[in-house]
Amino acid sequence: MNNTLFTPRSTTLHRVDYEPAGKVMQIEFRSGNVYRYLDVPQRLWAIFKLYVQCDGSPGAFFNEYIKGQFLSEKLIAA
């Protein structure tokens, strides 16, 4: 993955990676589960990064704009 964002203040998300060429977002949860979300627009990644940098809740953003909105696959189960 090309872009990585760690979310140390989040109780839900640990790390988020984004690969712009394939529009793939990979999320590692604090539980240890890892999911890959497909066809995620690069602008959503940019908004997510800004939201986190402005002390927004990564988990709330995920629940509102990513979860259930994109085709996903579970890569690692805790």
TIMARKOL-735087 format. One record per atom (N, C-alpha, C, O): residue number from 1; x, y negated, z. Coordinates in nm, 3 decimals, always signed. Example, Ala and Ser with C-alpha at 12.3 -4.5 7.8 and 13.67 -1.06 7.14 Angstrom:
% residues 2
+-------+---------+---------+---------+
| dokol |    east |   north |      up |
+-------+---------+---------+---------+
|     1 |  +1.319 |  +0.569 |  +0.780 |
|     1 |  +1.230 |  +0.450 |  +0.780 |
|     1 |  +1.320 |  +0.330 |  +0.780 |
|     1 |  +1.424 |  +0.332 |  +0.846 |
|     2 |  +1.285 |  +0.225 |  +0.708 |
|     2 |  +1.367 |  +0.106 |  +0.714 |
|     2 |  +1.290 |  -0.003 |  +0.787 |
|     2 |  +1.341 |  -0.114 |  +0.804 |
+-------+---------+---------+---------+
***
This chain:
% residues 78
+-------+---------+---------+---------+
| dokol |    east |   north |      up |
+-------+---------+---------+---------+
|     1 |  +0.085 |  +0.118 |  +0.000 |
|     1 |  +0.000 |  +0.000 |  +0.000 |
|     1 |  +0.089 |  -0.124 |  +0.000 |
|     1 |  +0.198 |  -0.124 |  +0.058 |
|     2 |  +0.044 |  -0.229 |  -0.065 |
|     2 |  +0.125 |  -0.349 |  -0.081 |
|     2 |  +0.112 |  -0.449 |  +0.032 |
|     2 |  +0.210 |  -0.514 |  +0.069 |
|     3 |  -0.005 |  -0.463 |  +0.086 |
|     3 |  -0.031 |  -0.563 |  +0.189 |
|     3 |  -0.076 |  -0.493 |  +0.316 |
|     3 |  -0.168 |  -0.411 |  +0.314 |
|     4 |  -0.012 |  -0.526 |  +0.426 |
|     4 |  -0.047 |  -0.464 |  +0.553 |
|     4 |  -0.078 |  -0.571 |  +0.655 |
|     4 |  -0.008 |  -0.672 |  +0.663 |
|     5 |  -0.182 |  -0.549 |  +0.732 |
|     5 |  -0.220 |  -0.641 |  +0.838 |
|     5 |  -0.245 |  -0.559 |  +0.965 |
|     5 |  -0.332 |  -0.472 |  +0.967 |
|     6 |  -0.169 |  -0.588 |  +1.069 |
|     6 |  -0.192 |  -0.524 |  +1.198 |
|     6 |  -0.288 |  -0.613 |  +1.278 |
|     6 |  -0.281 |  -0.736 |  +1.269 |
|     7 |  -0.375 |  -0.551 |  +1.354 |
|     7 |  -0.477 |  -0.625 |  +1.429 |
|     7 |  -0.462 |  -0.594 |  +1.577 |
|     7 |  -0.542 |  -0.518 |  +1.632 |
|     8 |  -0.360 |  -0.651 |  +1.643 |
|     8 |  -0.332 |  -0.617 |  +1.783 |
|     8 |  -0.442 |  -0.653 |  +1.881 |
|     8 |  -0.453 |  -0.591 |  +1.987 |
|     9 |  -0.524 |  -0.752 |  +1.850 |
|     9 |  -0.630 |  -0.792 |  +1.943 |
|     9 |  -0.759 |  -0.715 |  +1.924 |
|     9 |  -0.852 |  -0.725 |  +2.005 |
|    10 |  -0.766 |  -0.638 |  +1.817 |
|    10 |  -0.888 |  -0.563 |  +1.789 |
|    10 |  -0.896 |  -0.436 |  +1.873 |
|    10 |  -0.796 |  -0.366 |  +1.891 |
|    11 |  -1.014 |  -0.408 |  +1.924 |
|    11 |  -1.034 |  -0.284 |  +1.998 |
|    11 |  -1.076 |  -0.170 |  +1.905 |
|    11 |  -1.080 |  -0.054 |  +1.947 |
|    12 |  -1.106 |  -0.202 |  +1.780 |
|    12 |  -1.153 |  -0.102 |  +1.684 |
|    12 |  -1.051 |  -0.069 |  +1.576 |
|    12 |  -1.022 |  +0.048 |  +1.551 |
|    13 |  -0.997 |  -0.173 |  +1.512 |
|    13 |  -0.905 |  -0.153 |  +1.401 |
|    13 |  -0.761 |  -0.170 |  +1.447 |
|    13 |  -0.729 |  -0.261 |  +1.524 |
|    14 |  -0.674 |  -0.083 |  +1.398 |
|    14 |  -0.532 |  -0.094 |  +1.430 |
|    14 |  -0.453 |  -0.156 |  +1.315 |
|    14 |  -0.374 |  -0.247 |  +1.335 |
|    15 |  -0.478 |  -0.105 |  +1.194 |
|    15 |  -0.400 |  -0.149 |  +1.079 |
|    15 |  -0.487 |  -0.144 |  +0.955 |
|    15 |  -0.567 |  -0.052 |  +0.937 |
|    16 |  -0.471 |  -0.244 |  +0.869 |
|    16 |  -0.545 |  -0.249 |  +0.743 |
|    16 |  -0.444 |  -0.273 |  +0.632 |
|    16 |  -0.364 |  -0.366 |  +0.637 |
|    17 |  -0.449 |  -0.187 |  +0.530 |
|    17 |  -0.363 |  -0.200 |  +0.413 |
|    17 |  -0.451 |  -0.228 |  +0.292 |
|    17 |  -0.564 |  -0.182 |  +0.284 |
|    18 |  -0.397 |  -0.305 |  +0.199 |
|    18 |  -0.470 |  -0.333 |  +0.076 |
|    18 |  -0.377 |  -0.321 |  -0.043 |
|    18 |  -0.267 |  -0.375 |  -0.042 |
|    19 |  -0.423 |  -0.251 |  -0.145 |
|    19 |  -0.347 |  -0.234 |  -0.269 |
|    19 |  -0.427 |  -0.302 |  -0.379 |
|    19 |  -0.528 |  -0.248 |  -0.426 |
|    20 |  -0.383 |  -0.423 |  -0.422 |
|    20 |  -0.463 |  -0.502 |  -0.516 |
|    20 |  -0.483 |  -0.440 |  -0.653 |
|    20 |  -0.590 |  -0.457 |  -0.712 |
|    21 |  -0.385 |  -0.370 |  -0.706 |
|    21 |  -0.399 |  -0.315 |  -0.841 |
|    21 |  -0.514 |  -0.214 |  -0.848 |
|    21 |  -0.587 |  -0.211 |  -0.947 |
|    22 |  -0.528 |  -0.133 |  -0.745 |
|    22 |  -0.636 |  -0.034 |  -0.743 |
|    22 |  -0.758 |  -0.077 |  -0.664 |
|    22 |  -0.857 |  -0.005 |  -0.659 |
|    23 |  -0.750 |  -0.196 |  -0.602 |
|    23 |  -0.858 |  -0.247 |  -0.518 |
|    23 |  -0.894 |  -0.149 |  -0.407 |
|    23 |  -1.011 |  -0.122 |  -0.381 |
|    24 |  -0.791 |  -0.095 |  -0.342 |
|    24 |  -0.809 |  +0.004 |  -0.238 |
|    24 |  -0.772 |  -0.055 |  -0.103 |
|    24 |  -0.663 |  -0.110 |  -0.086 |
|    25 |  -0.863 |  -0.044 |  -0.007 |
|    25 |  -0.837 |  -0.086 |  +0.130 |
|    25 |  -0.833 |  +0.039 |  +0.216 |
|    25 |  -0.925 |  +0.121 |  +0.214 |
|    26 |  -0.726 |  +0.052 |  +0.292 |
|    26 |  -0.712 |  +0.167 |  +0.382 |
|    26 |  -0.710 |  +0.115 |  +0.524 |
|    26 |  -0.631 |  +0.026 |  +0.558 |
|    27 |  -0.795 |  +0.171 |  +0.608 |
|    27 |  -0.809 |  +0.123 |  +0.745 |
|    27 |  -0.776 |  +0.234 |  +0.843 |
|    27 |  -0.832 |  +0.344 |  +0.836 |
|    28 |  -0.684 |  +0.203 |  +0.934 |
|    28 |  -0.652 |  +0.295 |  +1.044 |
|    28 |  -0.719 |  +0.241 |  +1.169 |
|    28 |  -0.693 |  +0.128 |  +1.211 |
|    29 |  -0.806 |  +0.322 |  +1.227 |
|    29 |  -0.879 |  +0.283 |  +1.346 |
|    29 |  -0.798 |  +0.320 |  +1.471 |
|    29 |  -0.711 |  +0.406 |  +1.465 |
|    30 |  -0.828 |  +0.256 |  +1.581 |
|    30 |  -0.759 |  +0.286 |  +1.707 |
|    30 |  -0.783 |  +0.431 |  +1.749 |
|    30 |  -0.702 |  +0.489 |  +1.821 |
|    31 |  -0.892 |  +0.489 |  +1.704 |
|    31 |  -0.924 |  +0.629 |  +1.736 |
|    31 |  -0.828 |  +0.726 |  +1.668 |
|    31 |  -0.818 |  +0.842 |  +1.707 |
|    32 |  -0.756 |  +0.677 |  +1.565 |
|    32 |  -0.667 |  +0.763 |  +1.488 |
|    32 |  -0.724 |  +0.801 |  +1.352 |
|    32 |  -0.651 |  +0.850 |  +1.266 |
|    33 |  -0.854 |  +0.778 |  +1.332 |
|    33 |  -0.915 |  +0.805 |  +1.201 |
|    33 |  -0.862 |  +0.705 |  +1.098 |
|    33 |  -0.838 |  +0.589 |  +1.129 |
|    34 |  -0.845 |  +0.754 |  +0.974 |
|    34 |  -0.803 |  +0.668 |  +0.864 |
|    34 |  -0.901 |  +0.688 |  +0.750 |
|    34 |  -0.929 |  +0.801 |  +0.709 |
|    35 |  -0.952 |  +0.577 |  +0.698 |
|    35 |  -1.045 |  +0.579 |  +0.586 |
|    35 |  -0.989 |  +0.495 |  +0.472 |
|    35 |  -0.919 |  +0.396 |  +0.493 |
|    36 |  -1.022 |  +0.536 |  +0.351 |
|    36 |  -0.988 |  +0.460 |  +0.231 |
|    36 |  -1.118 |  +0.410 |  +0.170 |
|    36 |  -1.212 |  +0.488 |  +0.149 |
|    37 |  -1.124 |  +0.280 |  +0.140 |
|    37 |  -1.241 |  +0.217 |  +0.079 |
|    37 |  -1.203 |  +0.176 |  -0.062 |
|    37 |  -1.099 |  +0.113 |  -0.083 |
|    38 |  -1.287 |  +0.211 |  -0.158 |
|    38 |  -1.256 |  +0.193 |  -0.299 |
|    38 |  -1.328 |  +0.073 |  -0.360 |
|    38 |  -1.439 |  +0.038 |  -0.320 |
|    39 |  -1.262 |  +0.013 |  -0.457 |
|    39 |  -1.316 |  -0.099 |  -0.535 |
|    39 |  -1.350 |  -0.220 |  -0.447 |
|    39 |  -1.453 |  -0.285 |  -0.466 |
|    40 |  -1.262 |  -0.250 |  -0.353 |
|    40 |  -1.279 |  -0.366 |  -0.265 |
|    40 |  -1.216 |  -0.487 |  -0.334 |
|    40 |  -1.096 |  -0.485 |  -0.363 |
|    41 |  -1.293 |  -0.591 |  -0.361 |
|    41 |  -1.239 |  -0.708 |  -0.431 |
|    41 |  -1.125 |  -0.775 |  -0.354 |
|    41 |  -1.126 |  -0.782 |  -0.231 |
|    42 |  -1.028 |  -0.824 |  -0.430 |
|    42 |  -0.913 |  -0.890 |  -0.368 |
|    42 |  -0.956 |  -1.013 |  -0.287 |
|    42 |  -0.893 |  -1.045 |  -0.187 |
|    43 |  -1.060 |  -1.081 |  -0.330 |
|    43 |  -1.105 |  -1.199 |  -0.256 |
|    43 |  -1.157 |  -1.161 |  -0.117 |
|    43 |  -1.144 |  -1.239 |  -0.023 |
|    44 |  -1.216 |  -1.040 |  -0.103 |
|    44 |  -1.262 |  -0.995 |  +0.027 |
|    44 |  -1.142 |  -0.969 |  +0.119 |
|    44 |  -1.147 |  -1.000 |  +0.238 |
|    45 |  -1.035 |  -0.914 |  +0.064 |
|    45 |  -0.911 |  -0.894 |  +0.140 |
|    45 |  -0.858 |  -1.030 |  +0.188 |
|    45 |  -0.819 |  -1.044 |  +0.304 |
|    46 |  -0.856 |  -1.128 |  +0.099 |
|    46 |  -0.807 |  -1.262 |  +0.134 |
|    46 |  -0.892 |  -1.324 |  +0.245 |
|    46 |  -0.838 |  -1.385 |  +0.338 |
|    47 |  -1.022 |  -1.309 |  +0.236 |
|    47 |  -1.112 |  -1.363 |  +0.338 |
|    47 |  -1.091 |  -1.291 |  +0.471 |
|    47 |  -1.091 |  -1.354 |  +0.577 |
|    48 |  -1.074 |  -1.159 |  +0.465 |
|    48 |  -1.050 |  -1.081 |  +0.586 |
|    48 |  -0.923 |  -1.129 |  +0.656 |
|    48 |  -0.924 |  -1.149 |  +0.778 |
|    49 |  -0.815 |  -1.149 |  +0.582 |
|    49 |  -0.690 |  -1.197 |  +0.641 |
|    49 |  -0.708 |  -1.333 |  +0.707 |
|    49 |  -0.662 |  -1.355 |  +0.819 |
|    50 |  -0.775 |  -1.425 |  +0.639 |
|    50 |  -0.799 |  -1.558 |  +0.697 |
|    50 |  -0.885 |  -1.548 |  +0.823 |
|    50 |  -0.859 |  -1.615 |  +0.922 |
|    51 |  -0.987 |  -1.465 |  +0.818 |
|    51 |  -1.077 |  -1.446 |  +0.932 |
|    51 |  -1.000 |  -1.398 |  +1.054 |
|    51 |  -1.020 |  -1.449 |  +1.165 |
|    52 |  -0.912 |  -1.300 |  +1.034 |
|    52 |  -0.831 |  -1.247 |  +1.144 |
|    52 |  -0.733 |  -1.352 |  +1.195 |
|    52 |  -0.714 |  -1.364 |  +1.316 |
|    53 |  -0.671 |  -1.427 |  +1.105 |
|    53 |  -0.576 |  -1.531 |  +1.144 |
|    53 |  -0.643 |  -1.642 |  +1.224 |
|    53 |  -0.578 |  -1.709 |  +1.304 |
|    54 |  -0.772 |  -1.661 |  +1.203 |
|    54 |  -0.847 |  -1.765 |  +1.275 |
|    54 |  -0.915 |  -1.707 |  +1.399 |
|    54 |  -1.012 |  -1.764 |  +1.449 |
|    55 |  -0.863 |  -1.595 |  +1.449 |
|    55 |  -0.913 |  -1.530 |  +1.570 |
|    55 |  -1.053 |  -1.473 |  +1.558 |
|    55 |  -1.122 |  -1.457 |  +1.659 |
|    56 |  -1.095 |  -1.441 |  +1.437 |
|    56 |  -1.222 |  -1.371 |  +1.420 |
|    56 |  -1.206 |  -1.225 |  +1.457 |
|    56 |  -1.094 |  -1.175 |  +1.463 |
|    57 |  -1.314 |  -1.157 |  +1.482 |
|    57 |  -1.312 |  -1.016 |  +1.520 |
|    57 |  -1.299 |  -0.928 |  +1.396 |
|    57 |  -1.389 |  -0.926 |  +1.312 |
|    58 |  -1.187 |  -0.854 |  +1.383 |
|    58 |  -1.172 |  -0.765 |  +1.268 |
|    58 |  -1.282 |  -0.659 |  +1.262 |
|    58 |  -1.329 |  -0.624 |  +1.154 |
|    59 |  -1.322 |  -0.608 |  +1.379 |
|    59 |  -1.427 |  -0.507 |  +1.383 |
|    59 |  -1.561 |  -0.560 |  +1.336 |
|    59 |  -1.634 |  -0.492 |  +1.264 |
|    60 |  -1.594 |  -0.683 |  +1.375 |
|    60 |  -1.719 |  -0.744 |  +1.332 |
|    60 |  -1.718 |  -0.767 |  +1.181 |
|    60 |  -1.819 |  -0.743 |  +1.114 |
|    61 |  -1.605 |  -0.813 |  +1.127 |
|    61 |  -1.594 |  -0.834 |  +0.982 |
|    61 |  -1.611 |  -0.701 |  +0.910 |
|    61 |  -1.686 |  -0.692 |  +0.813 |
|    62 |  -1.543 |  -0.599 |  +0.958 |
|    62 |  -1.554 |  -0.465 |  +0.899 |
|    62 |  -1.700 |  -0.419 |  +0.897 |
|    62 |  -1.750 |  -0.374 |  +0.793 |
|    63 |  -1.767 |  -0.429 |  +1.010 |
|    63 |  -1.907 |  -0.383 |  +1.018 |
|    63 |  -1.999 |  -0.460 |  +0.925 |
|    63 |  -2.093 |  -0.403 |  +0.869 |
|    64 |  -1.974 |  -0.589 |  +0.910 |
|    64 |  -2.062 |  -0.674 |  +0.828 |
|    64 |  -2.035 |  -0.662 |  +0.678 |
|    64 |  -2.129 |  -0.657 |  +0.598 |
|    65 |  -1.908 |  -0.657 |  +0.639 |
|    65 |  -1.875 |  -0.673 |  +0.497 |
|    65 |  -1.810 |  -0.552 |  +0.430 |
|    65 |  -1.798 |  -0.550 |  +0.308 |
|    66 |  -1.769 |  -0.451 |  +0.507 |
|    66 |  -1.700 |  -0.337 |  +0.445 |
|    66 |  -1.774 |  -0.206 |  +0.469 |
|    66 |  -1.803 |  -0.132 |  +0.375 |
|    67 |  -1.805 |  -0.176 |  +0.594 |
|    67 |  -1.870 |  -0.050 |  +0.629 |
|    67 |  -2.003 |  -0.036 |  +0.555 |
|    67 |  -2.090 |  -0.123 |  +0.563 |
|    68 |  -2.017 |  +0.073 |  +0.483 |
|    68 |  -2.141 |  +0.099 |  +0.410 |
|    68 |  -2.155 |  +0.022 |  +0.281 |
|    68 |  -2.253 |  +0.041 |  +0.208 |
|    69 |  -2.061 |  -0.067 |  +0.249 |
|    69 |  -2.069 |  -0.148 |  +0.129 |
|    69 |  -1.987 |  -0.091 |  +0.014 |
|    69 |  -2.012 |  -0.124 |  -0.102 |
|    70 |  -1.890 |  -0.004 |  +0.045 |
|    70 |  -1.799 |  +0.049 |  -0.055 |
|    70 |  -1.789 |  +0.201 |  -0.040 |
|    70 |  -1.803 |  +0.255 |  +0.070 |
|    71 |  -1.765 |  +0.267 |  -0.152 |
|    71 |  -1.740 |  +0.410 |  -0.149 |
|    71 |  -1.617 |  +0.435 |  -0.064 |
|    71 |  -1.516 |  +0.366 |  -0.079 |
|    72 |  -1.623 |  +0.535 |  +0.025 |
|    72 |  -1.511 |  +0.560 |  +0.115 |
|    72 |  -1.482 |  +0.708 |  +0.126 |
|    72 |  -1.565 |  +0.793 |  +0.094 |
|    73 |  -1.362 |  +0.736 |  +0.173 |
|    73 |  -1.324 |  +0.874 |  +0.199 |
|    73 |  -1.239 |  +0.877 |  +0.326 |
|    73 |  -1.156 |  +0.790 |  +0.349 |
|    74 |  -1.261 |  +0.979 |  +0.404 |
|    74 |  -1.186 |  +0.996 |  +0.528 |
|    74 |  -1.056 |  +1.068 |  +0.494 |
|    74 |  -1.058 |  +1.176 |  +0.435 |
|    75 |  -0.942 |  +1.008 |  +0.531 |
|    75 |  -0.812 |  +1.067 |  +0.501 |
|    75 |  -0.757 |  +1.145 |  +0.619 |
|    75 |  -0.701 |  +1.253 |  +0.600 |
|    76 |  -0.772 |  +1.091 |  +0.740 |
|    76 |  -0.721 |  +1.154 |  +0.860 |
|    76 |  -0.829 |  +1.149 |  +0.967 |
|    76 |  -0.888 |  +1.043 |  +0.992 |
|    77 |  -0.854 |  +1.262 |  +1.028 |
|    77 |  -0.950 |  +1.266 |  +1.139 |
|    77 |  -0.873 |  +1.283 |  +1.269 |
|    77 |  -0.781 |  +1.363 |  +1.279 |
|    78 |  -0.913 |  +1.205 |  +1.369 |
|    78 |  -0.847 |  +1.212 |  +1.500 |
|    78 |  -0.884 |  +1.339 |  +1.571 |
|    78 |  -0.838 |  +1.363 |  +1.683 |
+-------+---------+---------+---------+
***
